[in-house]
Amino acid sequence: MSRSPGARRLTAALVGLGTAVGLLALAPAPASAATVQRASCVDGGGVRWDVQVTWGAPYTSGTTTKVALDRAGWTTSTSGPLPTDSRVRTYDGDGERLQDLLWSGSFDYQDGAASRARNPVNPPSAPGRAKVVVSLGVDGDGFGSCSVTLKQPAATTASAADRYESDVIAATNPERTSRGLAALTAQSCLDSYAERQARAMAAEERMYHQELRPVLEACDLRTVGENVAYGYPSGAAVTEAWMDSPGHRANILNAQFRLIGVGAAQSSDGVWYSAQVFGTLA
């Protein structure tokens, strides 16, 4: 079952020699940042249509880097029910059409205060080339429709997961050092387990803890802890949420921990899943 982009949850776990695993859940979190593009066109009957497309961040789905395409919506400055024909087409960077969404119906746009929208398929990331074409017109007026084309912003890059992970560490260490605790050092072994867990959760679109005892043994640790979450738009946002939750806060501020690994990945619908793994050398 896929997660709603608006849903956010957290869980925390701790395991060590003789230590049991504990679980905790919490919500909510701030809304995610996105790039919003706007354009307008006038159909053959003189109706002006205002279009808005929302792009999210790139994410990895299997072996493909895709970009989240959250919304393609439209409105017009009319009041009362307006018979509408709409068509939303999504194209990859090579110009191949991936999806063609048609909708016809009557809708009251309330002088531009209300809008209709579709949720297009997420195309492979191709900044400046992947695109959405929205065509609109008044159904049955005989004047035809107009179209606008909006392309994936060039500013979206495939390094979003790296930035997310770096931001988690950048937000975590000040919480420790401001309380007289040692800053955590990134460890490649913990990183690999955190990243694997984040990718697994994103692929399965569910949040859960990995088995931590193999981490304990493989990374030669005495104690290991884990925080996981989904739905938080940035490393800073998820760290703030963890700090607001007693179980996660206890992991972040555990004086025994000296090492950290962080993983972040997005599901097929663009929802972030993250894992923060802590350790103490044996």
Summary of the structure (lengths in Angstrom):
residues: 282
radius of gyration: 22.8
end to end distance: 39.2
largest distance: 76.9
contacts: 972
relative contact order: 0.21
helix: 21%
strand: 40%
